[in-house]
Amino acid sequence: MERIETKAPFKQALDILLERCQVMAAEEVPLVQALGRVLAEDILAVTDIPPFARSPYDGYAIKASDSLNASRKTPVCLEVVEEIPAGAVPSRNINAGTATKIMTGAAIPEGADTVIMQELTTFTEKTVTIFESFRPGCNIIIAGEDVKAGCRIARRGEIIDPFLAGSLASQGLTRPKIFKKPQAGLISIGSELVEAEQLVPGGAIRNSNRYTLMAACATTGAEPVYLGLTGDKIEDIVTLITRGLDTCDILLCSGGVSGGDYDLTPTAMEKAGIEILVTNLGLKPGRVCAIGIKGEKLIFGLSGNPPAAMTIFSLLGRPCLRKLSGYAHPGLRATKVTLLDNFNKSSQNIRIISGWLDITDGVMRMKTAAAHGHAVMHALAGCEVLAVIPAGSPPLPAGTILEAYLLT
């Protein structure tokens, strides 16, 4: 596979990576544990939903023809022959001149073709009086109005959201077949790092990328697995990579890709038998990276710089995790955004900027983060979208329209 070199388009890199990604195997899990997971098969309805015609209101089920001449001046009085609560089966048919008192959700009795809301009538225990005419079918939820037996109610690759979970339950399907969650292994690399709970000696920093990337994996549907922190020694990096390849479905290595004397991650990846597919995409942030594959497992060598690591993860890592997880459409969710503010920097390379969406008047506008420096992390909290500034762009005024990608 030809390596993507400096300044190659990240979309070309993504195509290569998605082509090499393999979808996870399927498993059955209880429906209550399947929310947010991805279906591994098409689902056909085995029954109509609702399974019988029912009433949407408390009221009276009648024949519409009995109401034909009803008005305030000429009301129509009908005999009430039965009361049907929700969950009960009607025992009396409706004939001309009769009505059934019916509760919300109750089955429509044979012969009735209209339901009149109770508040539009006057009634006694044995009669109901109506004051206007109604058409056949008024206020009746017909059998199969939501779902017809035999129709496809879900496709392979769909996410189980609350409404789909309810639809599956209505079919009696409480153990859907879904794709397994990929195990995303995270390796932190850098002699300057200490774990977040430890005291920080002079010249060291806390390993915040561990938590940033693990959270990013979790919100993408993967199960993050922390494999450990190592210094800048090739043998130690190779050991952790090898361990991760044995136990995880995808690896993310944070740190050691910049090309300096102590940036040994790409070399360690190759020593671990990994074929490097993507390097140095020419993005700002995220210029340097090393992404490869061994067998069917992708390994992402990411910068230790938080914005750079998250840029590459968002543009390349998240879609690959979605592909592993079985998403029908795992790729980037492209849109256009209009800048709300001036962007006052020129962009020699392709620049990726983060921001928040404003759609108050139907136009998708983007408010950019206040800072885009090398160490920026807090200023990017809650960002919803990445916009792409083409290479060679001057400072951009508010109102500029940019290609962008949603992060949700």
QUISULGI-V411542 format. One line per field, one symbol per residue. phi: phi as a letter, one per 30 degrees, with the letter a starting at -180 (. if undefined). psi: psi as a letter, one per 40 degrees, with the letter a starting at -180 (. if undefined). burial: I if it has 24 or more other ideal C-beta (glycine too) atoms within 12 Angstrom, else O. Layout:
phi = ???
psi = ???
burial = ???
This chain:
phi = .dddceidddddddeddddddcdddcbcbeedcceidcdcadccdcbdbddbdbcdbdlbcbdeddcecdaddbdcccddcabcdejccecbdcceibbbdbcejddddejdbabceedcbcabdcbbccbacbdeidhbdddiddbcejddcacejdddceddedddddciccbddbdddddcdcccblddcbdddcdcdeicbddddedddddddddcjccdbdckcbdcbedddeddddddddcccabbccjicdjddcccdeddddddicddcbbhdicbdjdcabbbbbiccdbcccdddedddddddddbddeddddedjedbdddcdabbcddbdcccdbdceccccabcbbdcicdcbcdddbbddcdbedceidcaccccdeiddecdejdcbdbbdcc
psi = hhhhaheihddddddddddehhiiiiihiideeeheihheiihiheiihieihiheihahhihddeedehiddgihhihheihhiheihiehihiheiihhiiheiihihdieihhideeiiiadeihhieiiiiiehfhhiheddhhheiheiiheihhiddddddddeeegegihiiihihhhhhhhheeiiideiihiheiiigdddddddddddeeeihihheihiaghdddddddddddddeieiihhhifeeeadegedddddddeehhhdhigefihifdiihhaihbehihhhiiehdddddddddddddddddddeehdgeaigiaiihhdiiheiigdihhhiiaiihfdfehgihhiidifidehddeeheieihihhiieiiihiiehhiiihie.
burial = OOOIOOOIIIIOIIIIIIOIIOIIOOOOIOIOOIOIIIIIOOIOIOOOIIOIIIIIIIIIIIIIOIIOOIOOOOOIIIIIIIIIOOOOOIOOOIOOOIIIIIIOOIIIIOIIIIIIIIOIIOIOOOOIIIOOIIOOOIIIIIOOOOIOOOOOIIOOIIIIOOOIIOIIOIIOIOOIIIIIIIIIIIIIIIIOIOOOOOOOOOOOIOIIIIOIIIOIIIIIIIIIIIIIIIIIOIOIIIOIIIOIIOOIIIIIIIIIIIOOOOIIIIIIIIOIOIIIIIIIIIIIIIIIIIIIIIOOIIIIIIIIIIIIIIIIIIIIIIIIIIIIIIIOOIIIOOIOIIIIIOIOOOIOIIIIIIIIIOOOOOOIIIIIIOOIOOOIIOOIOOIIIIIIIIOOIOOIOOOIOIIIIIIO
